[in-house]
Amino acid sequence: MAEPVLAIERVSRRFGGLLAVNDVSLAARDGSITALIGPNGAGKTTLFALISGFLKPNSGTIRYHGADVTNEPPHRMARYGIARTFQIAQPFAGLTVHENILVGAHLRHPARRAAIAAAEQVGHELGLGARLDRPANTLTVAERKRLELAKALATQPTLLLLDEVLAGLNPSEIRDIVPVIRALCRRGITIVMIEHVMQAVMRLAEHVFVLAEGRIIAEGSPAQIAADPGVVEAYLGRGAAEKLGGARAN
Amino acid sequence: MKELAPVFAVVIAMAAVPLLGVSNVTLNFLVVALIAALAGQGWNVLGGYGGQYSFGHAAFFGTGAYVTAVLQVRYGVNAWIAFALGIGGGALVGAVVGGLTFRSGLRGSYFALVTLAFAEVLRISASVAPITGGGVGTLVKLDLHVVALQFQSRAVFYWMILALVAVALIVTRLIERSRFGVWLIAVRENEDAAMALGVNTTAVKLAAMVISGAITAAAGCFYVQYFLFIDSGLAYGTWISIEALLTPIIGGVGTVFGPLLGALVVRGLGEGARMVTGGEAPGLDLVVYGCVLVLIIWFAPRGLIGAFTQLRSRVMGSAGIVETSRG
């Protein structure tokens, strides 16, 4: 089997007395969509911060295309090709949509003209073509999520970390954005996504990791995860799986 | 070069002023206003574009001034070379202060306080150190020759400071249109988001501080050549730190012409207040400063230029407040 794009090996991160990420190992295969799910406070976003260099792990290794990138700062991770979106969209509020994307585009295009063209193309690709000259703080929630994606995409990543890009969207907006994510994957970008919208996880992800209280408690295909009594208990409490009488959690 | 056209237009128009036969008093007023503008342009690179509000730009102004003066007076260095080294000194102070503060991750008000502290430490050091002349200050010998960078005519001094301002305007404009500028603005708007997009925020802020220090130091170098005297209060006093941040804030932070416009308006109002009272109420110009600042922050938080563009876009019915990136 080929080297996984991302391989996390026994990574832990402690905040004072709280072990937020506890001995986590996971891997994402090249060109796949991997989902990371788990109840609130499970440590999913912390794990993303560790992968993207915003936090340093207390122990463990993070490998990207086989190379050890464990203690690299965020800007270097982005240069290597790891892009992340933020759970709470972080637009450059005072700038236009086009200028927002331009910041990311400049990473691979030092010349202004090329960067402007690249930013415009990414904007159109993500359906923000009509919004390019609007200030970012006038966008709707769904448009902000798209902008978040566009900025990350403009850095031309090979690994994209999506932190709840679907949260806060209504069903029709989710239906609109799911094909966008799938198209990115088809272009060869490996995607790791934190997601609470199970319907989308089921449709998109090839492989699912379940994180609870900082530890991986289950992994497998979406169907396997849905049938796992341990996962049901992590979400609903001890004994829930039994009480539900084996009913499928969906 | 199309993008530099507004800069050239403004500079050429201003260069014509001495040819109109204005009085020496007016020229003196303009020179002093342009010194403030230049100091403010330095501040604007770091504070206006980078969002790092410094309260201690006197550290750069004073270093430029002292390096220029002390090298000439104590070491017999040629004035032109001393001037250039003064600018370099400001850049160096920028690198040291920036290196210490940004690497330790100081942001916002902490950054502002640390810069203020650096300027104060330098002021107190300069007021006791023998090399700066201590409390007496340093006097540059009058020598009205081009070699000594001193001129008989006020107009030449005026053109000289105008040339410095022009260089700073061009530098600012080029920054605005470069990748470095885009990244610098990104740092101002959202540092974490910038980092995630591959921006080395520490390096970008550091570079901005070096450029900022060099420009503000140039104002200090010129100050010495114009007034031929410097002491610790003039060099490192809070007056210049305030002047450096007031001119861009009033004119328009993060705009090319903000500091220049702000300096002319503030200085003009101060001078007007002094004329109206006929010198009977010393310090009234400072009251005017304060009032203008309050009014600007209240009614036009983006400064005069920001208020103007907002007004224009409201009239034209466009939503864009920020200048679009397509040129």
Interface residues (C-beta under 8 A of the other chain):
Chain A: S52 F54 P73 P74 H75 R76 A78 R79 A83 R84 F86 Q90 P91 F92 A93 G94 L95 T96 H98 E99 L102 V103 G104 H106 L107 P110 A111 R112 A115 I116 D133 R134 P135 T138 K151 A152 A154 T155
Chain B: R177 S178 R179 V182 W183 I185 A186 E189 N190 D192 A193 A194 M195 A196 L197 G198 V199 N200 T201 A319 G320 I321 V322 T324 S325 R326
